[in-house]
Amino acid sequence: MTSSVIEKKIKTNGIWLNVAEKGDKEGPLVLLLHGFPETWYSWRHQIDFLSSHGYHVVAPDLRGYGDSDSLPSHESYTVSHLVADVIGLLDHYGTAQAFVAGHDWGAIIGWCLCLFRPDRVKGYISLSVPYFPRDPKLKPSDFFKSFGDGLYISQFQKPGRAEAAFAKHDCLTVMKKFLLITRTDYLVAPPDTEIIDHLEIPSTIPDWITEEEIQVYAEKFQRSGFTGPLNYYRAMDLNWEILAPWQDSKIAVPTKFIAGDKDIGNEGPNGTMEYVKGEMFKSIVPNLEIVVIEDGHHFIQQEKSEQVSQEILSFLNKLSKTE
């Protein structure tokens, strides 16, 4: 699998990104953006599937991840930087408009790409993370304080804190603790406990991933460390400031949202799934399809790879026919 994927470095927005690529270079470009804590490898199933259906598939290691450049300051990880990285990739391939799919933090980058440069996106697929309206009066860090210090996002804010907590475990253990999450709450640790210590590893590895595949991630993070990925969380308040001019803006790009019914944060009356099924989401993303996958968790494009791949392909084919 993914044996014929070509990896190469591309200079974009002043940094080098490692990119995995497969498929007919004359085919429509599909850009796949991964989340935390992953690399391009999280899209391995979709890379094979979409390239076999005539698409030119490109999946970068985002800045700070894998074999891409990692900058030390969180100020280099705002949505302005991340969207500019993506625009540079599209320019490199000479693509005026591309299909884009994003998962987790990749989904946030995708939403911002649609907001900043809708002219460059033919269609967008968001996995796991919907588009939330910006609260003009409340910074993200202040909102997250309401969950207490145990919330993983709050613990990720202070430089060095999460890195030190992660370092008490080997990288394979850290990867298992995140990738194999089946919780549907907001990942809050008990008082005086680090989230990485609180997360549990299931007694058996589920059949959608192998020990060897988890090891692929572990080896990348062993080399790259976690500061780059954690800096995305540390730039959240900066993003809030940057997004002020787009207050109350809608996403005009044709969009498909895909999530598991058992994703992180879905639980409870204020959970993500209630928002996804409500009117607000549909009002700010008017050209929207929603697919909820039964018994699906957070790392949905790996856990339910065939279903996700088919959902992406049907959306791409539909939009390709309407050109």
Secondary structure as UniProt FT lines:
FT   TURN            3..4
FT   STRAND          6..12
FT   TURN            13..14
FT   STRAND          15..22
FT   TURN            25..26
FT   STRAND          29..33
FT   TURN            36..37
FT   HELIX           40..43
FT   HELIX           44..51
FT   TURN            52..54
FT   STRAND          56..60
FT   TURN            63..64
FT   TURN            66..67
FT   HELIX           74..76
FT   HELIX           79..92
FT   TURN            93..94
FT   STRAND          98..103
FT   HELIX           105..116
FT   HELIX           118..120
FT   STRAND          121..127
FT   TURN            136..137
FT   HELIX           140..145
FT   TURN            146..147
FT   TURN            149..150
FT   HELIX           152..155
FT   TURN            156..157
FT   TURN            159..160
FT   HELIX           161..166
FT   TURN            167..168
FT   HELIX           171..179
FT   TURN            191..192
FT   HELIX           195..198
FT   TURN            207..208
FT   HELIX           211..224
FT   HELIX           227..234
FT   HELIX           236..242
FT   HELIX           244..246
FT   TURN            247..248
FT   STRAND          255..260
FT   TURN            261..262
FT   TURN            264..265
FT   TURN            269..270
FT   HELIX           272..276
FT   HELIX           279..284
FT   STRAND          288..293
FT   TURN            294..295
FT   HELIX           300..303
FT   HELIX           305..321
//
